[in-house]
Amino acid sequence: MAPSAQSSDPLLKSSPKLRDKATSIVPPLPNMTAIKVLAIIRIATGAACLIAPRFTCALHNYNVEPEYLLLVRMMGVREGVVGGLLLTAEDREREDGGRRYVCPNISR
């Protein structure tokens, strides 16, 4: 492609990256409150599954054999991690709002 054609195309200009309108929208307060409550519930559930897996499963009338307690504990760790990430997901001081990506090297 010729340099003159490249400069005439508005999509190929070397302008500063503009923020997408979808990323600049701040969720309303009830939504943020619901997200925080969900995060706390996930952390509490994860801690309960990690500390007392048989008791936690017995609350839902689910009998767990001793061979499967490790599986319940691993699910508890997952819930705790997801809840912690959900709790700390928003950072209004950062340009991107604190959003985290699994693969940050992929250009969006």
C-alpha positions as CSV (number, residue, x, y, z in Angstrom):
1,M,0.0,0.0,0.0
2,A,1.3,3.4,-0.9
3,P,2.1,5.9,1.9
4,S,-0.3,8.5,0.4
5,A,-3.2,6.0,0.4
6,Q,-2.3,5.1,4.0
7,S,-2.5,8.6,5.2
8,S,-5.9,9.3,3.4
9,D,-7.6,6.3,5.2
10,P,-9.0,7.5,8.5
11,L,-8.7,4.0,10.0
12,L,-5.0,3.8,9.5
13,K,-4.0,7.2,10.9
14,S,-1.6,7.2,13.8
15,S,-4.0,9.1,16.2
16,P,-4.1,8.4,19.9
17,K,-6.3,5.5,20.8
18,L,-9.8,6.7,21.7
19,R,-11.6,5.0,24.5
20,D,-14.7,3.0,23.4
21,K,-18.0,4.4,24.6
22,A,-18.9,1.0,26.1
23,T,-15.9,1.1,28.4
24,S,-16.6,4.6,29.7
25,I,-20.1,3.8,31.0
26,V,-20.2,3.4,34.7
27,P,-22.7,0.8,36.0
28,P,-25.4,2.2,38.3
29,L,-25.0,1.9,42.1
30,P,-27.6,-0.9,42.6
31,N,-25.7,-3.0,40.0
32,M,-22.3,-2.4,41.7
33,T,-23.9,-3.3,45.1
34,A,-25.3,-6.5,43.6
35,I,-21.8,-7.3,42.2
36,K,-20.1,-6.7,45.6
37,V,-22.7,-8.9,47.4
38,L,-22.3,-11.7,44.9
39,A,-18.5,-11.5,45.3
40,I,-18.8,-11.7,49.1
41,I,-21.2,-14.7,48.8
42,R,-18.7,-16.4,46.5
43,I,-15.8,-15.8,48.9
44,A,-17.8,-17.1,51.8
45,T,-19.0,-20.2,49.9
46,G,-15.4,-20.9,48.8
47,A,-14.1,-20.6,52.4
48,A,-16.8,-22.8,53.7
49,C,-16.1,-25.5,51.1
50,L,-12.4,-25.3,51.8
51,I,-12.6,-25.4,55.6
52,A,-15.6,-27.8,56.1
53,P,-16.5,-29.5,52.8
54,R,-18.7,-32.2,54.3
55,F,-20.7,-29.8,56.4
56,T,-21.1,-27.3,53.6
57,C,-22.4,-30.0,51.2
58,A,-24.6,-31.4,54.0
59,L,-26.4,-28.1,54.2
60,H,-27.8,-28.9,50.7
61,N,-28.5,-32.6,51.6
62,Y,-25.6,-33.7,49.5
63,N,-23.6,-36.6,51.0
64,V,-19.9,-36.4,50.0
65,E,-17.8,-39.5,50.2
66,P,-14.3,-39.1,51.7
67,E,-12.7,-39.8,48.3
68,Y,-14.4,-36.7,46.8
69,L,-13.6,-34.1,49.5
70,L,-10.6,-32.9,47.6
71,L,-12.9,-32.1,44.6
72,V,-15.1,-30.0,46.9
73,R,-12.1,-28.2,48.3
74,M,-10.8,-27.4,44.8
75,M,-14.2,-26.0,43.9
76,G,-14.0,-23.9,47.1
77,V,-10.7,-22.5,46.1
78,R,-12.0,-21.6,42.6
79,E,-15.0,-19.8,44.2
80,G,-12.8,-17.9,46.5
81,V,-10.5,-16.8,43.7
82,V,-13.4,-15.8,41.4
83,G,-15.1,-13.9,44.3
84,G,-11.9,-12.1,45.1
85,L,-11.3,-11.0,41.5
86,L,-14.9,-9.9,41.2
87,L,-14.6,-7.9,44.4
88,T,-11.5,-6.1,43.2
89,A,-12.5,-5.7,39.6
90,E,-13.4,-2.0,39.6
91,D,-10.8,0.7,39.8
92,R,-12.2,4.1,38.8
93,E,-8.8,5.8,38.9
94,R,-7.3,3.7,36.1
95,E,-8.0,4.5,32.4
96,D,-9.5,1.1,31.6
97,G,-11.6,1.0,34.8
98,G,-9.5,-1.8,36.3
99,R,-10.8,-4.4,33.8
100,R,-8.6,-7.5,33.7
101,Y,-8.2,-9.8,30.7
102,V,-7.1,-13.4,30.7
103,C,-4.9,-12.9,27.7
104,P,-3.6,-9.2,27.9
105,N,-1.4,-9.6,24.9
106,I,-4.3,-10.0,22.5
107,S,-5.1,-6.7,20.9
108,R,-8.8,-5.8,21.1
